[in-house]
Amino acid sequence: MAANASRNMLNDGLAYTPTANHTPHDTNEIDCNAFSPVDQDGDVAVITAAGVTVTMYCLKGIIYPVRCKIIKNTGTTATNVALFD
């Protein structure tokens, strides 16, 4: 796994593949298993796959294993959010 630079592994042993950078939007649905702010720490407002709205403070470069269907623009201050499968 370490030889494959396109995958990232969390302490729980789960591997994630980067799929796209995402511009937060209040209604555009996505399907991701994890996300990471790339350029700046800040709040990320999401609607999870279960339909729960959550806003959390996230650090850039950290992968957050939250299955999301929407990463909202309203309430998100982190910039350049990367999506992972």
C-alpha positions as MATLAB code, in Angstrom:
seq = 'MAANASRNMLNDGLAYTPTANHTPHDTNEIDCNAFSPVDQDGDVAVITAAGVTVTMYCLKGIIYPVRCKIIKNTGTTATNVALFD';
ca = [
       0.000    0.000    0.000;
       2.828    2.440    0.806;
       4.145    2.232   -2.744;
       0.868    3.535   -4.167;
       1.000    7.322   -3.794;
      -2.579    7.793   -5.045;
      -4.068    6.198   -1.912;
      -4.133    7.505    1.636;
      -4.456    5.355    4.729;
      -5.946    6.375    8.051;
      -4.960    4.937   11.414;
      -7.963    2.619   11.233;
      -6.417    0.902    8.201;
      -8.999    2.149    5.702;
      -7.604    3.269    2.373;
      -9.124    6.100    0.359;
      -8.594    7.037   -3.278;
      -8.719   10.742   -4.187;
     -11.488   11.344   -6.738;
     -11.884   15.109   -7.226;
     -11.591   18.566   -5.786;
     -14.992   19.938   -4.893;
     -16.463   23.415   -4.693;
     -19.031   23.359   -1.873;
     -22.621   23.929   -3.010;
     -25.839   23.905   -0.993;
     -27.837   21.590   -3.290;
     -25.481   19.689   -5.638;
     -25.323   16.088   -4.466;
     -22.080   14.110   -4.420;
     -21.119   10.623   -3.293;
     -17.940   10.424   -1.263;
     -16.651    8.275    1.577;
     -14.296   10.906    2.990;
     -13.117   14.480    2.417;
     -10.199   16.747    3.256;
      -9.755   20.534    3.187;
      -6.684   21.178    1.027;
      -5.765   24.869    1.277;
      -7.108   26.202    4.577;
      -8.412   24.954    7.936;
     -11.999   25.860    8.712;
     -15.570   24.780    9.159;
     -17.046   22.231    6.759;
     -20.828   21.917    6.685;
     -22.066   18.603    5.305;
     -25.214   16.602    4.884;
     -24.273   12.995    5.536;
     -25.506   10.026    3.522;
     -27.946    9.423    6.406;
     -29.386   12.941    5.962;
     -27.865   14.478    9.094;
     -26.553   18.057    8.805;
     -23.261   18.572   10.630;
     -20.748   21.424   10.759;
     -17.269   20.539   11.997;
     -13.954   22.345   12.251;
     -11.468   20.563    9.977;
      -7.708   20.838    9.586;
      -6.208   21.008    6.105;
      -4.589   17.808    4.924;
      -6.517   15.575    7.345;
      -8.896   13.021    5.802;
     -12.279   12.934    7.537;
     -14.058    9.588    7.018;
     -17.587   10.974    6.710;
     -19.854    9.655    3.967;
     -21.380   12.817    2.474;
     -24.099   13.530   -0.033;
     -23.682   17.332    0.106;
     -20.806   19.564    1.205;
     -22.585   22.861    1.750;
     -21.329   26.273    0.741;
     -23.324   27.902    3.548;
     -21.359   27.343    6.742;
     -18.166   26.119    5.052;
     -15.064   28.287    5.502;
     -12.402   25.689    4.599;
     -11.207   25.972    1.010;
     -10.553   23.537   -1.831;
     -12.157   20.369   -0.448;
     -10.822   17.091   -1.853;
     -13.164   14.100   -2.120;
     -12.199   10.469   -1.591;
     -13.754    7.080   -2.377;
];
